[in-house]
Amino acid sequence: MKNSITITSILQSMLTPEEVQRVVKLIGYEDKARKFTVYHLLQYWCMAALEQWGSYRSSVDYAALCGLPVVHYSRFSTKAAEVPFSVFKELFHLLVCKCNREARRKLTFPKELLLIDSTTMTVGKTRLPWALYHGERAGIKLQVALRAENGQPFRWSKRWAPSMMAP
């Protein structure tokens, strides 16, 4: 677990609560909350997007597991409705400005970052009779890995293939 990077740790290293509060004041929104601030809402939304939480109610259920403050789901939805979109637009622009070379080094990603895609291509059953997929369809799965720094294909080895085949 020591070598893993979570989305909340990345967010905390890139945006401090003070910076978020400064952007909120710049937009003109007054955040009166003490327990559930705009910064907490941003953390909730980042985790919800990453974990694909289905609703505000389920987000609150999963929050404690992720180290986020526990609030009632109605408070979460009320806060989401009252914070102006322009606050998050400015926070996004601030994040983009901070993603320079020094910040990427600080995140300590592995030296070799791979871009991986796994696509299933389906055709009629008569075209590939040996690759039955679903009902009257046949299909194959194409898995591709590219090196992020130069866009060159990555040569598969036995150590990568089994992990890619898992559902």
N, C-alpha and C positions, 0 to 999 in steps of 0.2 A: 504494500500500500504506500510505502514511502516514495516510490518513484512515480506515482500517479498524480495527475493534475486534474482538478475539478473545475467546473465552470464558475463556481462561486469564488474559488481562490484566484482564478484569472480575473474575474470582475473586481475583486477586492484589491488586487495589485494594480489594476489599470485605472479604476475610478474610486476615489475615497469618498466617504460620506460628506466631507466638507466640500468637495468639488461638485457633488450632486446638489447640495444645498445652495451653492453659489449660482449654479445654472437655474435652479428653481426661482431664486430671487431675481435673477436677470430677466426671466420671462415674465415675472410679475405675479406668480402664483404664491399664495401664502400657505405654507405647510404647517398646520397647527398641531398635528399629531405628535405624540411623544413615543408611543409604542410601535406604531406602524407608519413609517415615513415613506417618502417617495423612493428612497434608497432601498427599503425593504420590498416595495412593490416591484422595483426593477429586478431585484434578486429573485422574487417569485416568478416573474415572467420569464427570466432566463432559464430557470429550472423547469418551468412548465413547458417551454419550447423544447428543451433538451430531452426531457423525460416523456413528452407528449401526454401531459395530464389532460383529462377530458373536460373538466369543468372547474369552476371556482371551489365547489364543495370538495371535489377530489384533490384539488391543489392544497387545500388546508389540511386534509388528511395526511398527505405525503410530506408536508412542510417540516414536521418535527423530525422525520427521518433524515432530512437534508440539512438540519441545523438552522433552519429559518424560524423566526418567531411565530408562535402559534396564535392565530387570531380567528375569529368567527368568519365564516365564508361571506356573510352579508357585509362585514366591514371591508373585506377584500374587494368585493364587487363595487361597493360604494366608492372606495378610494380609486379604483380603476376608472370609474365613470367621471370623477371630479377633477382628476389631474389632466391638464391640457396636453394634447398631442405634441405641441411645440416643445414641451419640456423634454420628451423622449427623442424628438428630432435633434435638438441641440446636444443631448447626451451622446447620441450616435455620432454626430459630427466631431465631438470632443474625443470619442474613442478612436475614430478613424485618424485623427491628427496625432494621437499618441502611439499608433501602431507603426513606429519607425524601427529601424534596425536594432537599436539598443533595447527597445521593449521586447522584440522577438527573442533576443538573446537572453533576457531576464526570465522569460517563460520556460526556458530550458526544454524546448522540444527536442526529440531525438535528432541526431545529425542527419539521418536519412529519413525524410518525410515522404511517404508514399501516398499518391492519389489513387484510390481503388474504386472500381466500378464493377458491378455484377449485374448483367442484363440478361433477361430471358427473351429469346426470340422464338416466336411461334409461327408455324406455317400449317398448311393442310396436312392431314394424316398420310395422304398418298405421296407427298414430297419426301418425307423422312419416316418411312414405316418402322424403322428401328428405334426411333426416339419418341415414343408415345408420351404425350404430356397430359392432356385432359380431354376426354370425350373424343371428338372428331378432330382434335388438334395434335400436332407433334411440335416439339420444341427442343432447343438446346440452350444451355446457359454459357454465356461468354463472360469471362472474368479477365479484366485488364488492370494492370498496375503501372503507373508512371512515376518517375522521380519528379518531385515538385520543383527542384531547382533548375532542371534543364528540359523537362518535358519528354525525356527519353523513356522508352518502355523498360520496365523492370523485368528481368528474367526470373521466372518462377523457379523456386526450389522446393524441395520436399517439406522444408520447415514452414513455408507460407501456405501451401495448398490446403492442408487439412483445416486450418483455422478459417479459411475462406469458404470451405464447403459447409460449415456449420450453419444451421438456419438462423 
